């Protein structure tokens, strides 16, 4: 059995942007996840925490970016994000607490 603390280790935070809120009408929710997590562990933890049925999980790796700002190099750390597709009729309310 997966304990409760291990479930919350698989999800860092939800990503709330204009694009992600538009995707929510199609039953998709976007989360920032650790680089070591995989689709199966993300699916299990989302289903246990929010008590919803997950049909599909897509993962996108954002790479590290080095850019110039006022003549100085700035490093933006990359991350991994998971796009979780829920079963029709289900949703996750990100505005309320867990």
N, CA, C and O of each residue as an XYZ file, in Angstrom:
392
protein
N       0.836     -1.194      0.000
C       0.000      0.000      0.000
C       0.876      1.251      0.000
O       1.946      1.293      0.607
N       0.391      2.239     -0.686
C       1.094      3.514     -0.737
C       0.574      4.376      0.413
O      -0.632      4.579      0.551
N       1.496      4.880      1.236
C       1.031      5.717      2.347
C       0.717      7.131      1.871
O       1.078      7.511      0.757
N       0.051      7.897      2.707
C      -0.456      9.213      2.334
C       0.662     10.202      1.983
O       0.508     10.996      1.055
N       1.791     10.165      2.714
C       2.892     11.089      2.414
C       3.505     10.795      1.061
O       3.904     11.718      0.351
N       3.589      9.526      0.691
C       4.153      9.162     -0.594
C       3.292      9.678     -1.740
O       3.820     10.015     -2.800
N       1.980      9.747     -1.550
C       1.088     10.263     -2.589
C       1.358     11.735     -2.877
O       1.387     12.156     -4.034
N       1.554     12.512     -1.816
C       1.786     13.944     -2.002
C       3.186     14.245     -2.521
O       3.439     15.360     -2.978
N       4.102     13.281     -2.462
C       5.436     13.478     -3.034
C       5.408     13.431     -4.551
O       6.325     13.943     -5.193
N       4.390     12.836     -5.138
C       4.311     12.686     -6.590
C       3.737     13.917     -7.290
O       3.800     14.010     -8.516
N       3.175     14.869     -6.524
C       2.598     16.081     -7.112
C       3.186     17.282     -6.391
O       3.055     17.399     -5.172
N       3.835     18.179     -7.131
C       4.419     19.371     -6.517
C       3.356     20.461     -6.401
O       3.115     20.977     -5.310
N       2.722     20.813     -7.514
C       1.706     21.860     -7.487
C       0.890     21.810     -8.775
O       1.360     21.291     -9.788
N      -0.335     22.348     -8.740
C      -1.087     22.493     -9.996
C      -0.564     23.707    -10.762
O      -0.091     24.673    -10.163
N      -0.652     23.648    -12.064
C      -0.253     24.774    -12.903
C      -1.534     25.475    -13.340
O      -2.344     24.909    -14.074
N      -1.707     26.709    -12.883
C      -2.919     27.469    -13.195
C      -2.523     28.639    -14.086
O      -2.021     29.659    -13.614
N      -2.757     28.473    -15.370
C      -2.518     29.525    -16.353
C      -3.770     29.648    -17.218
O      -4.727     28.891    -17.053
N      -3.753     30.593    -18.125
C      -4.904     30.764    -19.007
C      -5.094     29.528    -19.886
O      -6.221     29.083    -20.107
N      -4.001     28.985    -20.377
C      -4.074     27.801    -21.235
C      -4.575     26.584    -20.463
O      -5.366     25.799    -20.986
N      -4.115     26.424    -19.212
C      -4.543     25.261    -18.430
C      -6.010     25.368    -18.009
O      -6.696     24.350    -17.912
N      -6.497     26.578    -17.760
C      -7.914     26.722    -17.417
C      -8.800     26.479    -18.637
O      -9.926     26.005    -18.488
N      -8.319     26.791    -19.831
C      -9.062     26.468    -21.045
C      -9.116     24.960    -21.262
O     -10.117     24.446    -21.762
N      -8.056     24.244    -20.894
C      -8.027     22.791    -21.037
C      -8.955     22.097    -20.051
O      -9.354     20.955    -20.278
N      -9.306     22.775    -18.957
C     -10.162     22.152    -17.947
C     -11.575     21.890    -18.471
O     -12.272     21.027    -17.937
N     -12.007     22.606    -19.489
C     -13.327     22.338    -20.055
C     -13.350     21.020    -20.824
O     -14.424     20.473    -21.077
N     -12.179     20.503    -21.198
C     -12.073     19.209    -21.863
C     -11.736     18.088    -20.881
O     -11.461     16.960    -21.292
N     -11.756     18.399    -19.584
C     -11.484     17.392    -18.564
C     -10.009     17.157    -18.327
O      -9.621     16.078    -17.880
N      -9.169     18.154    -18.619
C      -7.722     18.020    -18.435
C      -7.253     18.951    -17.326
O      -7.682     20.102    -17.243
N      -6.363     18.437    -16.468
C      -5.794     19.210    -15.374
C      -4.278     19.056    -15.467
O      -3.782     17.964    -15.743
N      -3.536     20.148    -15.237
C      -2.086     20.135    -15.404
C      -1.419     20.308    -14.049
O      -1.768     21.205    -13.282
N      -0.436     19.422    -13.759
C       0.300     19.443    -12.505
C       1.792     19.486    -12.764
O       2.280     18.946    -13.757
N       2.512     20.136    -11.858
C       3.971     20.097    -11.853
C       4.370     18.893    -11.004
O       3.911     18.751     -9.870
N       5.225     18.024    -11.551
C       5.588     16.782    -10.865
C       7.107     16.651    -10.797
O       7.809     17.301    -11.573
N       7.635     15.825     -9.886
C       9.088     15.623     -9.820
C       9.612     14.925    -11.072
O       8.881     14.198    -11.746
N      10.868     15.153    -11.368
C      11.470     14.541    -12.556
C      11.547     13.015    -12.459
O      11.615     12.336    -13.484
N      11.538     12.476    -11.252
C      11.681     11.027    -11.075
C      10.358     10.275    -11.209
O      10.358      9.044    -11.225
N       9.238     10.978    -11.304
C       7.939     10.304    -11.346
C       7.627      9.809    -12.754
O       8.144     10.331    -13.742
N       6.766      8.787    -12.823
C       6.349      8.246    -14.116
C       4.827      8.296    -14.221
O       4.154      8.691    -13.269
N       4.280      7.899    -15.372
C       2.852      8.026    -15.632
C       2.015      7.187    -14.670
O       0.972      7.637    -14.195
N       2.466      5.982    -14.389
C       1.689      5.080    -13.536
C       1.597      5.618    -12.116
O       0.520      5.602    -11.519
N       2.711      6.094    -11.567
C       2.682      6.612    -10.193
C       1.872      7.904    -10.105
O       1.203      8.142     -9.099
N       1.924      8.739    -11.143
C       1.129      9.967    -11.162
C      -0.354      9.625    -11.204
O      -1.153     10.224    -10.485
N      -0.721      8.669    -12.039
C      -2.124      8.264    -12.158
C      -2.656      7.743    -10.824
O      -3.743      8.129    -10.397
N      -1.897      6.872    -10.169
C      -2.342      6.301     -8.892
C      -2.499      7.371     -7.816
O      -3.473      7.360     -7.064
N      -1.546      8.291     -7.741
C      -1.610      9.310     -6.697
C      -2.751     10.303     -6.944
O      -3.405     10.723     -5.990
N      -3.003     10.687     -8.194
C      -4.111     11.598     -8.503
C      -5.447     10.932     -8.158
O      -6.333     11.568     -7.588
N      -5.585      9.650     -8.507
C      -6.833      8.943     -8.221
C      -7.084      8.816     -6.721
O      -8.224      8.938     -6.273
N      -6.028      8.571     -5.939
C      -6.200      8.403     -4.494
C      -6.444      9.740     -3.790
O      -7.279      9.815     -2.889
N      -5.728     10.794     -4.189
C      -5.853     12.086     -3.503
C      -7.199     12.740     -3.809
O      -7.915     13.143     -2.892
N      -7.548     12.847     -5.103
C      -8.736     13.593     -5.496
C      -9.972     12.722     -5.699
O     -11.061     13.248     -5.924
N      -9.824     11.390     -5.623
C     -10.933     10.439     -5.770
C     -11.668     10.630     -7.103
O     -12.889     10.782     -7.140
N     -10.894     10.619     -8.195
C     -11.431     10.711     -9.552
C     -10.859      9.555    -10.371
O      -9.931      8.876     -9.932
N     -11.417      9.335    -11.563
C     -10.898      8.311    -12.466
C     -10.065      8.980    -13.553
O     -10.554      9.860    -14.262
N      -8.808      8.564    -13.686
C      -7.896      9.126    -14.687
C      -7.894      8.208    -15.896
O      -7.677      7.004    -15.759
N      -8.137      8.768    -17.093
C      -8.125      7.955    -18.310
C      -6.769      7.997    -19.007
O      -6.357      7.013    -19.622
N      -6.068      9.138    -18.913
C      -4.795      9.262    -19.633
C      -3.893     10.258    -18.931
O      -4.367     11.230    -18.342
N      -2.575     10.013    -18.996
C      -1.582     10.932    -18.446
C      -0.534     11.195    -19.524
O       0.088     10.261    -20.031
N      -0.341     12.461    -19.871
C       0.724     12.873    -20.791
C       1.765     13.646    -19.999
O       1.427     14.418    -19.102
N       3.040     13.434    -20.336
C       4.123     14.085    -19.607
C       4.950     14.937    -20.564
O       5.272     14.512    -21.674
N       5.289     16.153    -20.117
C       6.126     17.067    -20.888
C       7.314     17.462    -20.020
O       7.137     17.900    -18.883
N       8.521     17.308    -20.551
C       9.729     17.728    -19.855
C      10.135     19.105    -20.360
O      10.452     19.271    -21.538
N      10.125     20.087    -19.471
C      10.590     21.426    -19.823
C      12.085     21.483    -19.513
O      12.501     21.164    -18.399
N      12.878     21.880    -20.479
C      14.328     21.898    -20.329
C      14.791     23.161    -19.594
O      14.059     24.145    -19.495
N      16.024     23.106    -19.082
C      16.642     24.285    -18.482
C      16.845     25.345    -19.568
O      17.168     25.017    -20.710
N      16.658     26.604    -19.209
C      16.793     27.702    -20.164
C      17.811     28.695    -19.625
O      17.761     29.075    -18.455
N      18.739     29.115    -20.490
C      19.675     30.178    -20.151
C      19.340     31.354    -21.056
O      19.354     31.229    -22.281
N      19.036     32.505    -20.445
C      18.713     33.676    -21.252
C      19.406     34.902    -20.696
O      19.827     34.922    -19.540
N      19.519     35.916    -21.522
C      20.171     37.146    -21.122
C      19.146     38.148    -20.622
O      18.106     38.356    -21.247
N      19.449     38.765    -19.492
C      18.610     39.825    -18.954
C      19.522     40.917    -18.422
O      20.256     40.699    -17.458
N      19.482     42.078    -19.037
C      20.339     43.208    -18.688
C      21.819     42.845    -18.725
O      22.603     43.288    -17.885
N      22.184     42.041    -19.704
C      23.582     41.683    -19.897
C      24.082     40.547    -19.018
O      25.257     40.187    -19.095
N      23.234     39.981    -18.199
C      23.640     38.870    -17.330
C      22.908     37.606    -17.751
O      21.752     37.650    -18.173
N      23.598     36.482    -17.628
C      22.969     35.207    -17.931
C      22.124     34.760    -16.743
O      22.579     34.758    -15.599
N      20.912     34.391    -17.035
C      19.996     33.917    -15.998
C      19.589     32.493    -16.359
O      19.210     32.216    -17.497
N      19.669     31.593    -15.383
C      19.279     30.207    -15.602
C      17.895     29.977    -15.015
O      17.656     30.238    -13.836
N      16.983     29.483    -15.857
C      15.662     29.088    -15.394
C      15.651     27.563    -15.350
O      15.912     26.899    -16.353
N      15.348     27.024    -14.186
C      15.382     25.584    -13.998
C      14.197     24.932    -14.702
O      13.075     25.436    -14.641
N      14.449     23.824    -15.361
C      13.395     23.087    -16.035
C      12.596     22.251    -15.048
O      12.981     22.111    -13.887
N      11.506     21.707    -15.505
C      10.647     20.884    -14.667
C       9.879     19.913    -15.548
O       9.944     19.978    -16.775
N       9.154     19.018    -14.902
C       8.319     18.053    -15.591
C       6.870     18.363    -15.268
O       6.525     18.591    -14.108
N       6.008     18.374    -16.296
C       4.598     18.602    -16.020
C       3.770     17.473    -16.607
O       4.102     16.901    -17.645
N       2.681     17.168    -15.910
C       1.804     16.080    -16.306
C       0.435     16.647    -16.656
O      -0.154     17.401    -15.882
N      -0.062     16.275    -17.831
C      -1.406     16.652    -18.245
C      -2.289     15.431    -18.013
O      -2.150     14.408    -18.684
N      -3.192     15.557    -17.057
C      -4.031     14.437    -16.626
C      -5.417     14.597    -17.232
O      -6.073     15.619    -17.029
N      -5.864     13.589    -17.979
C      -7.203     13.592    -18.559
C      -8.116     12.771    -17.665
O      -7.827     11.615    -17.358
N      -9.226     13.382    -17.247
C     -10.172     12.729    -16.348
C     -11.325     12.105    -17.137
O     -11.572     12.448    -18.293
N     -12.020     11.178    -16.474
C     -13.192     10.549    -17.065
C     -14.267     11.611    -17.285
O     -14.342     12.576    -16.525
N     -15.105     11.444    -18.319
C     -16.134     12.439    -18.633
C     -17.055     12.660    -17.444
O     -17.484     11.710    -16.789
N     -17.350     13.919    -17.177
C     -18.248     14.269    -16.090
C     -17.542     14.518    -14.765
O     -18.176     14.970    -13.812
N     -16.235     14.233    -14.679
C     -15.492     14.445    -13.441
C     -14.609     15.665    -13.577
O     -14.201     16.035    -14.679
N     -14.317     16.286    -12.449
C     -13.431     17.452    -12.443
C     -12.738     17.565    -11.099
O     -13.165     16.973    -10.108
N     -11.659     18.335    -11.083
C     -10.914     18.611     -9.853
C     -11.014     20.105     -9.600
O     -10.664     20.910    -10.462
N     -11.493     20.478     -8.414
C     -11.604     21.892     -8.045
C     -10.299     22.314     -7.385
O     -10.043     21.973     -6.231
N      -9.474     23.056     -8.120
C      -8.169     23.469     -7.613
C      -8.248     24.666     -6.686
O      -7.271     24.971     -6.002
N      -9.382     25.355     -6.642
C      -9.501     26.544     -5.795
C      -9.709     26.182     -4.337
O      -9.363     26.965     -3.453
N     -10.270     25.002     -4.068
C     -10.470     24.581     -2.679
C      -9.274     23.757     -2.213
O      -8.540     23.208     -3.035
N      -9.079     23.670     -0.924
C      -7.982     22.881     -0.376
C      -8.268     21.400     -0.471
O      -9.364     20.980     -0.843
N      -7.264     20.617     -0.127
C      -7.416     19.151     -0.206
C      -8.027     18.644      1.077
O      -8.242     17.441      1.225
